[in-house]
Amino acid sequence: MSQSIATTARGDAVSLSIITPVLNGIDRITHCIENVRRHAGADYEHLIIDGASTDGTLDVVRSALAQDPHIHLLTGPDRGQSHAMNKGVAAARGAILGFLNVDDEYLAGGPALAVANLRSAPEPSFFWGACEIDFQDRAENWIQQPWRLEAWRLLSGWKFGPHPVNPSSYFYHRSLHDAAGPYREDEHFVMDLEFIARAAPFLRSVVLTDQLIGRFHNTPGTKTHAYVQRPDRAAHEARLLTPLRHRLSPWDRVKCETCRWGLRTWRRFR
């Protein structure tokens, strides 16, 4: 089956392209579309990248795009979430990109604040705000506040450089992909962490805000929830991120390895 794009007439560039990869997301796609419509402002497009759903998702999206010129649908088999995200980046007309998974959501004012800040920021820049993590198997939610986004910190580990837990809380200039390349299509779990760590050295500025921007639903049974429980998660991320440590500048690599050595030592003697 070849891929195809179903869309209303696509005009000039927009400020913001929101990309939603989906495969058989019938339970959440309507809420996702409405959430973007409510919070994205006026100058945006919503690119829904469907991997050939068979559960009725396509019918919902086609009905929505017939009524809303902001929605565009790219459908056809893909090689996983990273491939779908890259297809969205290639099709995007916006200077600013946001990614919204079908089961997550933006909070009021989030996308507008990101666009307002990135419009005046040098390219490429990154905007990162607070994210509410909805642990549906726990009594309380957790708020992740943004932290200093530097490659050596991200590659030192969570204790020294926590990465954004969900793309609903960050946006960045599309031109970042010109410098850092696409998402790794052979990575299906932490493609966002790998990309951000690889792209961080190319950023000209990082804008941080403690305002809540997005909400991540960490639902039991989802891919993300299952990945966090995997016993080989640390080893998997080490294989993925170790090559990036070798690309750091000498001084940044010293800082990264010192932090990692200190953490290993603390764990050994605590």
C-alpha positions in Angstrom: 0.0 0.0 0.0 1.5 3.3 -1.0 1.3 6.4 1.2 -1.0 9.2 0.4 -1.8 12.6 1.7 -5.4 13.7 2.2 -5.8 17.4 2.9 -7.7 20.5 2.4 -5.9 23.1 0.2 -2.5 23.8 1.6 -1.4 27.4 1.3 1.6 29.3 2.5 3.8 28.6 5.5 2.3 28.6 9.0 4.0 29.4 12.3 3.4 26.1 13.9 3.2 22.5 12.7 1.9 20.0 15.2 2.6 16.4 14.3 0.6 13.4 15.6 1.8 9.9 14.7 -1.0 7.4 15.2 -1.9 3.7 14.5 -5.3 2.4 15.5 -6.0 5.2 18.0 -9.7 5.3 17.7 -10.2 5.7 21.4 -8.2 9.0 21.6 -8.0 10.6 18.2 -11.1 12.7 18.5 -9.9 14.1 21.8 -6.5 14.8 20.3 -7.9 16.7 17.4 -10.2 18.8 19.6 -7.3 19.5 22.1 -5.1 20.8 19.3 -8.0 22.9 17.9 -8.7 24.4 21.3 -5.1 25.3 22.2 -3.0 25.8 19.0 -4.1 29.3 18.1 -5.0 30.3 14.6 -1.7 30.1 12.6 -1.0 26.3 12.7 -1.5 23.0 10.9 -2.1 19.6 12.5 -0.4 16.9 10.6 -1.8 13.4 11.5 0.6 10.7 10.3 -1.4 7.5 10.3 0.3 4.1 9.8 -2.6 2.5 7.9 -5.0 2.1 10.8 -7.8 -0.5 10.6 -9.9 0.4 13.6 -11.8 3.4 12.3 -9.2 6.1 13.1 -9.0 7.1 9.4 -12.7 7.6 9.1 -12.6 10.0 12.1 -9.7 12.0 10.8 -11.1 12.2 7.3 -14.4 13.5 8.7 -12.5 16.1 10.8 -10.3 17.3 7.9 -13.4 17.8 5.7 -14.5 20.5 8.2 -11.2 21.9 9.4 -8.6 23.4 7.0 -5.9 23.1 9.7 -5.9 19.3 9.6 -3.9 17.3 7.1 -3.6 13.5 6.9 -0.7 11.5 5.7 -1.5 7.8 5.7 0.2 4.6 4.7 2.4 1.8 6.2 5.5 3.0 8.0 8.4 1.5 9.8 7.4 2.7 13.3 6.9 5.8 15.3 10.2 7.4 14.4 9.6 7.0 10.7 6.1 8.5 11.1 7.6 11.5 12.9 10.2 12.0 10.2 7.4 11.9 7.6 5.7 14.6 9.5 8.8 16.8 9.7 9.3 16.4 6.0 5.7 17.5 5.3 5.6 20.3 7.8 5.2 23.9 6.6 5.7 25.5 10.0 9.0 27.1 11.2 8.2 25.7 14.7 7.4 22.0 15.4 5.5 20.3 18.1 4.8 16.6 18.6 1.6 15.4 20.3 1.0 11.7 20.8 -2.6 10.7 20.4 -3.0 9.9 24.1 -1.4 13.1 25.5 -2.6 16.7 25.5 -1.7 20.4 25.5 -2.7 22.6 28.4 -4.2 26.1 28.0 -1.7 28.7 26.7 1.1 26.2 26.1 1.5 26.2 22.3 0.8 30.0 22.1 3.6 30.7 24.7 6.0 28.4 22.8 5.3 30.2 19.5 5.6 33.7 21.0 9.0 32.8 22.5 10.4 30.9 19.5 9.4 33.6 17.0 11.9 36.0 18.5 14.6 33.4 19.3 17.6 32.7 17.1 17.3 29.6 15.0 17.5 26.8 16.0 16.1 27.2 19.5 14.3 24.9 21.9 11.3 25.8 24.1 10.6 23.5 27.2 7.9 24.0 29.8 6.6 22.1 32.8 4.8 18.8 32.1 2.1 17.1 34.2 2.6 13.3 34.3 -0.7 11.5 34.9 0.2 8.2 36.5 -3.1 6.5 36.2 -2.0 3.7 38.5 -1.0 6.1 41.3 -2.9 8.5 43.6 -1.0 11.6 42.6 0.3 13.2 39.5 3.9 14.5 39.1 5.0 17.8 37.6 8.3 17.8 35.8 9.9 21.2 35.7 12.4 21.9 32.9 16.1 21.8 33.5 19.3 23.0 31.8 19.3 21.4 28.4 22.9 20.6 27.6 24.2 17.6 25.8 26.8 16.6 28.4 24.2 16.8 31.2 21.7 14.7 29.2 24.4 12.1 28.5 25.5 12.0 32.1 22.1 10.5 33.1 18.9 11.5 34.7 20.4 12.6 38.0 22.5 15.3 36.3 20.4 16.1 33.2 16.8 15.0 33.2 15.4 15.0 29.7 11.8 16.1 28.8 9.6 13.2 29.6 7.0 13.9 26.9 6.9 16.0 23.7 3.7 17.7 24.8 5.9 20.0 26.9 8.4 21.2 24.2 8.7 22.8 20.8 11.6 23.7 18.6 12.5 25.3 15.3 12.2 23.0 12.3 15.7 24.1 11.2 17.1 22.0 14.1 16.7 19.0 11.8 18.8 20.7 9.2 21.7 20.7 11.7 21.1 17.5 13.6 19.3 15.2 11.2 16.1 13.2 11.6 14.9 10.9 14.3 16.6 7.5 14.3 14.2 5.2 12.6 15.8 2.1 14.1 14.9 3.3 17.6 11.3 2.8 18.8 11.3 3.7 22.5 13.6 6.7 23.4 13.9 8.3 19.9 13.2 11.7 21.5 15.9 11.4 24.1 18.5 10.4 21.5 17.5 13.2 19.1 17.5 15.9 21.8 20.9 14.8 23.1 22.3 14.7 19.6 20.7 18.1 18.7 21.6 20.0 21.9 25.0 21.1 20.7 23.4 22.9 17.7 20.9 24.9 19.8 21.5 28.7 19.8 19.2 29.2 22.8 16.9 27.3 25.1 13.8 28.9 26.6 12.6 27.4 29.8 9.3 28.1 31.6 7.7 26.7 34.8 4.2 27.2 33.2 2.4 23.9 32.6 2.5 23.3 28.8 1.4 19.6 28.4 0.0 16.6 30.1 1.5 13.1 29.6 -0.9 10.2 30.3 1.5 7.4 31.5 -1.2 4.7 31.1 -0.6 1.0 31.9 -0.5 -1.1 28.8 1.0 1.6 26.6 4.4 1.3 24.9 6.0 3.9 27.2 4.7 2.4 30.4 5.9 -1.0 29.4 9.4 0.3 28.4 9.9 1.9 31.8 9.4 -1.5 33.4 11.9 -3.3 31.2 14.9 -4.7 33.1 17.3 -4.0 30.2 16.2 -0.3 29.9 19.5 1.1 31.2 21.6 -1.2 28.9 19.4 -0.2 25.9 19.9 3.5 26.6 23.6 3.0 27.1 24.0 1.4 23.7 22.1 4.2 22.2 23.8 7.1 23.9 27.4 6.0 24.3 28.3 7.0 20.7 27.0 10.5 21.4 29.4 10.9 24.4 32.3 10.3 22.0 31.1 13.3 20.0 31.2 15.7 22.9 34.0 18.4 23.1 36.9 17.3 25.3 35.8 19.5 28.2 32.2 18.4 28.0 33.2 14.8 27.9 35.3 15.3 31.0 32.3 16.7 32.8 30.1 13.9 31.6 32.4 11.1 32.6 33.1 12.7 36.0 29.4 12.8 36.7 28.9 9.2 35.6 31.9 8.1 37.7 30.7 9.9 40.7 27.2 8.3 40.4 28.7 4.8 40.0 30.9 5.4 43.1 28.0 6.6 45.1 25.9 3.6 44.2 28.7 1.3 45.2 29.3 2.7 48.7 25.9 4.0 49.7 
